[in-house]
């Protein structure tokens, strides 16, 4: 089949690479011309089980033949099932389903503010965030993220998101006041450059929130659902559970699914009429989300992710040793790894793409490598060979 002609009717909001994919299988994508690419981008950490995973395909087909949408005016057995499984495997007692990470974050913001309103402190509306954060593309989310590139041209920021330097503990302690509702952090910053929060800092955030009677919110949209080798990234740290958490991306394995998870205490104010969604939690999304959990929560799956993560990290360290003029360091957790570059990260992403390897740029001049959790060691060896070839050509050209 011939690739479709690009449409000039689309918004020019994306700087798209001139590649047209027709189908995918596992860790590989194929263009209309039949050219094969190794996908270490996974739709920006979305395709957690790769492309066309048979269990996900069967779940979607089976549900599509029954029911697509009825709205949240009625009870949903599919939502109840997925919510129960998420709560059984996390800190949470309650779940609100959405369509995206941005929507999950909006629910988290509202839940935190509503909590304080219901507990006699309506002035507590500020949610402290950190430089390098990315929390979505809605007006509130870009205000929380604080990146000027995403804020420019969209008018005044949404109030209530004071931002602090990454890792400045003294500034954090000084910033908490009578208006503070919560602290928001990504256990591993994704867009900010694959920067993990040290474990002792996550524990410190939990203690600080308890001390001041404020809530701890995690954004695990990118780093959650098995990406680091645990179901959620913060589960590597004992005693660092949040009160509220936003997830999306990997929970749908490529289908639009998001969720806001919360404790009973934090979510108590979210009563009928306080929040809503038209498509969130629809039967198709819930069928796929449950199918994703069937695989990820299977005995041994996350242990395999941890083993493959170590293997990938070793191969990336070899590249850093071989090309010190290009790669400064390797950072990340699990199958969420980053190459901190000395040359332009966009140049490195482009060089990888010429070897038919897909990766993703990030802040702090980092290249993100986030293959599907189903990646094999042979796939990683293949990726290493392609990255080595790309970096060798860059090194000679430089």
Legacy VTK file of the C-alpha trace (Angstrom):
# vtk DataFile Version 3.0
C-alpha trace
ASCII
DATASET POLYDATA
POINTS 398 float
0.000 0.000 0.000
1.239 3.499 -0.840
1.644 5.930 2.073
-1.066 8.608 2.260
-0.209 12.126 1.164
0.437 14.360 4.233
-2.511 16.643 4.907
-2.097 20.422 5.044
-5.359 20.612 6.984
-3.716 19.473 10.235
-2.631 21.957 12.908
1.091 22.605 12.628
1.511 21.775 16.323
3.848 18.813 15.754
7.272 18.687 14.119
6.622 15.274 12.601
9.337 13.058 11.153
8.602 12.165 7.515
7.784 8.503 8.224
4.417 6.814 7.710
3.815 3.664 9.714
1.242 1.149 8.534
1.491 -1.568 11.160
3.415 -2.791 14.170
4.377 -6.121 15.659
5.972 -6.423 19.074
8.936 -4.035 19.286
8.908 -3.267 15.564
7.060 -0.868 13.285
6.681 -1.146 9.523
6.162 1.644 7.014
3.800 1.491 4.055
6.867 0.703 1.944
7.715 -2.262 4.180
10.710 -0.685 5.916
11.215 -1.986 9.470
12.042 0.178 12.511
13.029 -0.887 16.020
10.756 1.038 18.373
12.576 2.237 21.500
10.157 5.136 21.862
6.985 3.078 22.415
4.745 6.017 21.594
6.520 7.981 24.377
6.237 5.171 26.947
2.680 4.313 25.889
2.936 0.958 24.091
3.840 -0.918 27.261
3.243 -4.331 25.685
4.465 -3.450 22.216
2.410 -3.309 19.049
-0.538 -5.601 18.271
-0.175 -7.640 21.439
-2.604 -10.545 20.883
-4.170 -10.386 24.356
-4.917 -6.665 23.971
-6.240 -7.153 20.441
-8.559 -9.938 21.580
-9.814 -7.877 24.532
-10.587 -4.871 22.340
-12.282 -6.947 19.644
-14.356 -8.817 22.200
-15.571 -5.637 23.874
-16.162 -3.847 20.543
-18.722 -6.500 19.638
-20.649 -5.834 22.866
-20.630 -2.201 24.012
-18.614 0.931 23.273
-20.136 3.730 25.307
-23.013 4.395 27.677
-21.546 7.296 29.769
-20.981 7.479 33.498
-24.674 7.855 34.214
-24.754 4.117 34.907
-22.725 1.662 36.918
-19.817 0.053 35.100
-18.638 -3.478 35.954
-15.590 -2.921 33.730
-14.565 0.162 35.715
-15.168 -1.614 39.012
-12.909 -4.476 37.938
-9.998 -2.284 36.824
-10.327 0.039 39.822
-10.279 -2.912 42.223
-7.117 -4.308 40.659
-5.366 -0.931 40.713
-6.234 -0.434 44.373
-5.220 -3.974 45.335
-1.779 -3.330 43.868
-1.198 0.207 45.142
-1.705 2.624 48.026
-5.095 3.725 46.672
-8.671 3.217 47.826
-10.463 5.104 45.035
-9.986 5.619 41.285
-11.342 8.130 38.755
-10.864 7.105 35.119
-9.868 9.589 32.417
-8.674 9.550 28.798
-5.181 10.999 29.220
-2.411 12.033 31.562
-3.418 15.686 31.419
-6.949 14.815 32.490
-5.599 12.636 35.289
-3.517 15.568 36.520
-6.517 17.911 36.391
-8.428 15.454 38.563
-5.471 15.311 40.960
-5.367 19.127 41.240
-9.083 19.324 41.941
-9.011 16.439 44.408
-6.228 18.076 46.444
-7.938 21.462 46.567
-11.306 19.927 47.359
-9.776 17.978 50.238
-8.706 21.155 52.006
-11.961 22.924 51.195
-13.917 20.112 52.837
-11.600 20.172 55.849
-12.043 23.851 56.648
-8.976 25.279 54.892
-10.266 26.595 51.525
-7.275 28.938 51.262
-5.009 25.922 50.748
-4.919 25.888 46.950
-1.216 26.125 46.082
0.426 22.993 44.667
4.232 23.174 44.791
6.040 21.843 41.706
9.655 21.601 40.568
11.747 22.822 37.645
12.013 20.326 34.816
8.539 18.977 35.480
6.018 18.103 32.799
2.413 17.470 33.795
0.462 17.792 30.541
-0.810 20.362 28.053
-3.947 21.856 29.580
-3.662 25.418 30.879
-3.414 24.221 34.474
-0.933 21.489 33.568
1.437 23.778 31.665
1.256 26.209 34.567
2.224 23.378 36.909
5.056 22.358 34.591
6.350 25.902 34.334
8.166 25.475 31.006
8.177 28.847 29.257
8.252 27.155 25.857
4.826 25.664 26.548
3.440 28.746 28.318
4.339 31.448 25.790
1.392 32.911 23.901
-1.368 31.458 26.043
-1.994 34.379 28.359
-1.622 34.478 32.122
-0.663 31.360 33.998
-3.206 29.539 36.074
-2.497 30.622 39.630
-1.597 28.272 42.412
1.509 26.455 41.157
4.629 27.894 42.812
7.669 26.254 41.276
10.966 25.536 43.007
14.458 24.534 41.830
14.944 20.801 41.387
16.544 19.327 44.508
16.580 22.521 46.637
15.409 21.205 50.007
15.814 24.515 51.840
13.679 26.337 49.270
10.998 23.662 49.612
10.797 23.948 53.380
10.631 27.740 53.141
7.893 27.662 50.486
5.321 25.751 52.530
2.806 28.102 54.134
-0.859 28.421 55.082
-1.848 28.410 51.386
-0.074 25.165 50.470
-2.360 22.294 49.499
0.100 19.735 48.152
3.509 18.913 46.740
3.565 17.458 43.211
6.473 15.472 41.817
7.332 12.884 39.185
9.306 10.052 40.850
11.254 10.004 37.586
11.083 13.149 35.478
10.447 12.170 31.870
10.256 15.261 29.679
12.684 16.948 32.077
15.462 14.580 31.067
14.996 11.170 32.749
15.901 12.447 36.216
15.001 10.051 39.061
14.162 11.591 42.424
16.522 10.046 45.017
14.751 7.568 47.290
15.586 9.483 50.440
14.035 12.602 48.904
10.735 10.819 48.228
10.669 9.676 51.851
11.494 13.220 52.899
8.607 14.594 50.859
6.233 12.150 52.531
7.452 13.197 55.979
7.233 16.876 55.095
3.651 16.552 53.887
2.658 14.696 57.042
4.324 17.333 59.185
2.402 20.186 57.561
-0.927 18.450 56.932
-0.660 18.731 53.157
-1.005 16.131 50.409
1.653 14.380 48.352
0.815 13.950 44.653
2.794 11.759 42.280
2.708 12.075 38.512
3.442 8.549 37.285
1.964 9.075 33.849
5.281 8.204 32.209
7.192 6.266 34.860
4.330 4.090 36.164
2.721 0.773 35.180
5.851 -1.363 35.171
8.181 1.064 33.417
10.814 0.958 36.205
10.395 -2.735 37.045
7.854 -2.202 39.793
4.151 -1.639 39.152
4.667 1.986 40.185
8.019 3.757 40.407
7.552 4.989 43.974
7.090 1.398 45.162
10.863 1.029 45.138
10.843 3.291 48.199
9.363 2.085 51.467
7.338 4.694 53.319
6.911 7.074 50.387
3.327 6.404 49.336
1.391 9.387 47.954
-2.107 10.563 48.781
-2.993 11.097 45.112
-1.410 9.775 41.916
-2.011 10.368 38.214
-1.364 7.609 35.678
-1.983 7.107 31.944
0.194 6.053 28.986
1.227 2.459 29.795
-2.042 1.513 31.498
-3.766 1.505 28.103
-0.946 -0.102 26.134
-1.712 2.287 23.263
-5.429 2.853 23.911
-6.351 6.210 25.524
-6.705 5.430 29.232
-5.805 7.458 32.299
-6.680 7.425 35.971
-6.397 9.431 39.147
-5.795 7.227 42.192
-6.287 8.429 45.748
-6.704 7.352 49.330
-10.160 7.334 50.906
-9.203 10.357 52.989
-7.861 12.439 50.099
-10.776 11.651 47.775
-13.619 12.011 50.275
-14.630 15.439 48.980
-15.114 14.267 45.400
-18.837 13.658 45.636
-21.423 13.530 42.792
-21.237 16.695 40.711
-17.720 17.664 41.816
-16.034 16.275 38.707
-16.946 14.457 35.527
-15.924 12.986 32.182
-17.808 11.913 29.083
-15.513 9.227 27.707
-13.383 8.404 30.741
-13.804 4.789 31.815
-15.640 3.726 28.657
-16.019 -0.047 28.147
-13.427 -0.241 25.366
-10.792 1.495 27.482
-11.565 -0.630 30.513
-11.327 -3.855 28.543
-7.867 -2.891 27.293
-6.733 -1.631 30.711
-7.739 -4.900 32.343
-5.937 -6.824 29.594
-2.755 -4.802 30.204
-2.891 -5.694 33.902
-3.426 -9.371 33.026
0.058 -9.338 31.519
1.951 -6.887 33.736
0.703 -8.392 37.013
1.436 -11.934 35.901
3.957 -13.699 38.155
7.505 -12.981 37.032
6.724 -10.289 34.456
8.098 -7.329 36.415
11.127 -9.350 37.508
11.881 -9.905 33.821
11.554 -6.170 33.217
14.159 -5.593 35.929
16.552 -8.088 34.338
16.150 -6.569 30.881
16.582 -3.101 32.364
19.971 -4.061 33.780
21.007 -5.511 30.428
19.959 -2.321 28.600
21.755 -0.143 31.133
24.981 -2.118 30.648
24.812 -1.736 26.875
24.202 2.012 27.182
27.139 2.345 29.564
29.312 0.663 26.919
28.202 3.255 24.379
28.995 6.079 26.802
32.487 4.644 27.300
33.008 4.241 23.550
31.769 7.716 22.572
32.724 10.146 25.353
32.721 13.034 22.857
28.993 12.498 22.256
27.552 10.922 25.423
28.120 12.505 28.805
26.324 9.950 30.979
23.509 7.416 31.286
20.605 8.014 33.649
17.209 6.575 34.474
15.400 3.646 36.055
14.167 0.401 34.532
13.200 0.587 30.876
13.154 4.380 31.128
16.727 5.275 30.263
18.316 8.477 29.058
21.534 9.396 27.288
22.750 12.798 28.468
24.446 14.199 25.367
27.365 16.544 24.817
26.303 17.205 21.236
22.708 18.024 20.293
20.244 15.394 21.476
18.152 16.090 18.370
21.170 15.229 16.245
21.545 11.934 18.118
17.829 11.109 17.776
18.130 11.802 14.047
21.241 9.636 13.756
19.474 6.759 15.501
16.547 7.166 13.126
18.847 6.808 10.100
19.682 3.361 11.525
15.937 2.662 11.822
15.913 2.987 15.601
13.270 5.223 17.198
14.002 7.259 20.324
12.618 10.439 21.916
14.301 13.749 22.802
13.876 15.190 26.292
14.937 18.221 28.284
18.467 18.731 29.607
19.820 17.566 26.223
18.814 13.950 26.843
17.750 11.169 24.458
15.040 8.933 25.917
15.051 5.170 25.313
11.780 3.585 26.467
11.135 0.307 24.657
8.031 -1.780 25.287
8.227 -3.799 28.501
8.071 -6.906 26.306
11.437 -6.096 24.685
13.839 -9.055 24.588
17.583 -9.165 25.164
17.992 -9.897 21.452
16.033 -6.716 20.691
18.350 -4.795 23.023
21.391 -6.245 21.271
19.881 -5.167 17.957
19.307 -1.662 19.315
22.876 -1.531 20.636
24.241 -2.425 17.188
22.154 0.307 15.558
23.081 2.928 18.171
26.753 2.005 17.871
26.609 2.436 14.092
24.839 5.787 14.413
27.246 7.143 17.013
30.253 5.930 15.034
29.073 7.903 12.003
28.436 10.984 14.158
31.872 10.641 15.714
33.591 10.496 12.321
31.526 13.375 10.987
32.296 15.502 14.037
LINES 1 399
398 0 1 2 3 4 5 6 7 8 9 10 11 12 13 14 15 16 17 18 19 20 21 22 23 24 25 26 27 28 29 30 31 32 33 34 35 36 37 38 39 40 41 42 43 44 45 46 47 48 49 50 51 52 53 54 55 56 57 58 59 60 61 62 63 64 65 66 67 68 69 70 71 72 73 74 75 76 77 78 79 80 81 82 83 84 85 86 87 88 89 90 91 92 93 94 95 96 97 98 99 100 101 102 103 104 105 106 107 108 109 110 111 112 113 114 115 116 117 118 119 120 121 122 123 124 125 126 127 128 129 130 131 132 133 134 135 136 137 138 139 140 141 142 143 144 145 146 147 148 149 150 151 152 153 154 155 156 157 158 159 160 161 162 163 164 165 166 167 168 169 170 171 172 173 174 175 176 177 178 179 180 181 182 183 184 185 186 187 188 189 190 191 192 193 194 195 196 197 198 199 200 201 202 203 204 205 206 207 208 209 210 211 212 213 214 215 216 217 218 219 220 221 222 223 224 225 226 227 228 229 230 231 232 233 234 235 236 237 238 239 240 241 242 243 244 245 246 247 248 249 250 251 252 253 254 255 256 257 258 259 260 261 262 263 264 265 266 267 268 269 270 271 272 273 274 275 276 277 278 279 280 281 282 283 284 285 286 287 288 289 290 291 292 293 294 295 296 297 298 299 300 301 302 303 304 305 306 307 308 309 310 311 312 313 314 315 316 317 318 319 320 321 322 323 324 325 326 327 328 329 330 331 332 333 334 335 336 337 338 339 340 341 342 343 344 345 346 347 348 349 350 351 352 353 354 355 356 357 358 359 360 361 362 363 364 365 366 367 368 369 370 371 372 373 374 375 376 377 378 379 380 381 382 383 384 385 386 387 388 389 390 391 392 393 394 395 396 397
